[in-house]
Amino acid sequence: MINRQRRLGHFENHTRLTNEDDFPDSIGFAWSYVQLTDHTGNHIDAPYHFGPVCEGKPAKTIDQVPLSWCAGPGVRLDFRQCMGRDITLDEIRRELDRIEIEMKPGMIPLLWTGADANIDDETKYWPCQAGLSLEGQSYFLDCGVRLIAIDAYAMDVSYNTMQEEFQKDTPMFYPAHFSGREREHLHLEKLTNLGSLPRPHGFYFTAYPMKIRGGSAGWVRPVAMVPRSHFPNGQTS
């Protein structure tokens, strides 16, 4: 919820308070009140989001996450063909072979599922997203990845997989999240515009989270720093 106002301030002296006539055109400063969760919009899930304990130690809240985990060489992986199902380990390996790159520690995989095309339609946005299989997630973590990003509602298995789990006697919901209790890492969710990147790698990616004390997540403004040479004729627009 956002409540926008214009305020005149609270300056005062011994003789009077401020009033609207003290400001040009009798218009004060813009002022917004914002009420939202720490998982709204682009945000990074801290280990604490997955559970209070990670790898046998108190899980890091978002203000305890090292900023070095939130920046590094970006690698966009095209999984738009996986819409509505989980991305397998074999598909990750094939995509890495296709774009001719090897995942290394500190790299940030950006999972391009195409779900952001439906971000304004709640009936499609969540059900259509491709999810990441547990095998795929483990592969990234084995490569030394700290942050996994996706252009979808959640960095987890697909909606359809969770619907199938719901029919079981002992369903396993959000397994990619709860695996964060065993292996420390971060999720970045709700990215958009990954298709605007001119190349799948060779750029630097940053997503520094807002430092919310004790927060389970933090809002970010993701930025890809792309060399001018990646664009036709050196143009960026």
N, C-alpha and C positions, 0 to 999 in steps of 0.2 A: 504494500500500500504506500503511495506517495502523496503527500499533502504539500502543495506548493503555495507559498505566500510571499508577499512583499512586506518587509518589516522596516520600521523607522529607527530602531536601535533603542538603547536604554541610557544614553548619556544624560547626566543631570549636573546641575551646579547648585549654588545656594539660592538662586532666584527662580529657576523654572526647569521644567522637563522639556525634552525635544518634542517637536510636533511636525506635522507633515509639511508645513511651510518652510522648514529648515532645509528641505531637500529640493534639488532641481526638479521642476515640473511637479512638485509635491509627490514624487515617486521614490519610495525607499528601495532597499536592496532585495534581490530575489533570495528566497529562503525556502528550503525543502525539508520536510520531515519524511523519513523513509522507514518503513517497517517491513522486514522480510527475513526469511531464514538464511542461514549461512550456506545453504545448498541451492540458492536461487541463481539462475543464469550461469554464465561461465564460472566454474568454481573447481577447486582442488579438494578432494577428500583427504583429510589427514588420517594417519593410522588409527587415531582414537575413534574415528567414525566406525571402523570395523569392529572395535571392541576395546575394553579398557586395558588389556594386556596384549603385547605383541612380542613374540620371540622371548617370552618369559619375563619381560620388563614392562613397566608402565608405558602404554602407547603414547606416542607424541601427539600433542594437540597441534593445531595449525600454526600457532605462534612459536612452536619448538622445532618446526621443520626447517632444515638447512636450506637456504636459498639456492645453494649449488645444485640441489636436486630438481629445481624448477627451471633450469636453463641448460641448453646444450644443443648439439647438432640435431635438427629435426629430420625425420624420415616419414614422408607420407606414403601410406600403404593403401592401395586401391582395392577395397572389398565391396564395392557397390553391387557386385553380382551375388553377394551373400545376403541380401536383404531378407529379413524374416527368419534367419537361421544363424547358427553359430559358425564362426570362422575357425577352421581346423588348423592344426599344426602344419599339415602338408600344404595348405593354401598359403600360409605365412611364408614358408620356405620357398614356394614357387614365386611368390610376389617379390621376395628379396632377390631371388635369382633374376627375375625379369628386369628389375631396376638396377641390378648389378651393384649391390651393396651388402655389407655384412654388419649385423647389429653388434655394437660394441658398448662397453660400460659408458654411461653418461649420455648416450643417445636417447632421444625422445620419440617413440613411434606415435604417429598421428593416424588413427584408424579412420579412413575415409569410407563411410558406409552409405552416404547420400541421405541419411535420415533427416538432415537439417532442411531439406526441401519441404518437409511436412511440419516444420516447427510451429506453424500457426494453426495446425489442425490436430487437436488432441486425440481425435479418433484414429489417426494414422501414425502420428509421431512415435509413440511408444511401441505399438505393435509392429511397425515396419522395420525397426532398426535391426541391423545385424549385431549379433553378440559375439563375445570372445570366449572361446572354449577354455576350460581350465588348462588343457594341454598347451594351448597357445599362450596363455598367461604365464605359465611356468617357463615356457621357452624364453620369453622376454626377460623374466627375472633371472634366469640362468645366464643370460647374456650380460647381466650387470645393469639392466634398466631399472631406474628408480621411479619414473613417472610414465604412465601409459595414458594416452589421450584419445578421445573419441568424439565424433560429431553427432552424438545421440544422447538420449535421455539418461542412460546409465552405462558405465563401463562394467558390463557383466555379460552373462549369457543372454540370449535373445528372449524376448517376450514369449515366443512360442515354446521355447524350452521350459520356461518357468510355468507356463500353463500346463504343460505335460507333467511337471513335478507336482503341481497342485492336486493332480488326480491320485497321487500315491499316498500310502498310509504314513510314510515318513518323508515328506517333501523336503527338498534342499533348495531353499530360496537364496538368491543372490550369492551363489557360491564363490564368485570372483571377489566379492567384497569380504566374505567371512574368511577366505584364505589369507587375507591381510592380517589375521591374528597370528599366523604362523610365519609369514614372510613380509618384512617391512617394505612397503612401497606406497605410492600415491596414485590416485585416479584423477584425471582431468576430464570433465564432462561438459556436454552441450556446446561443443565447438561448431562453427559455421564457416562457410566459404573456403573449405580446403581445396576446392576445385580451382580457385583463383591463383594457387601457387603454380608458377610456370614449370617447375621441375620437382621431382619427388624428393630430392635431397640436395645438399650443397648450400643449405641456408641454416641460420641460427635461430632457435626458437626459445622464447621466454614466456613464462606465465607465473609471475610472482604473486603470491596470495596476500590478501589483506591480513594484517597481523591482529587477529581477534583473540584476545586472551582466553585460553581454555576452549577455543572453538573446535568443532568437529570438521570444519571446512573453512575455506576462505575464498572470497570472490577474487577473480583475476581478470585482467585484460590481456589476453594472449596476443603476442606479437611475433611475427616471422620476419627476420631481417634477411632480405633476399638480395644477393649481389645484382647490381644493375645489368651486368652482362647476361643474366638469365632471361631478360626480357628482350623481345624483338627490337632491334635498333636502339637498345639501351633505354627504352621507354618504360616507365613504371605504371602507366595508366593508358 
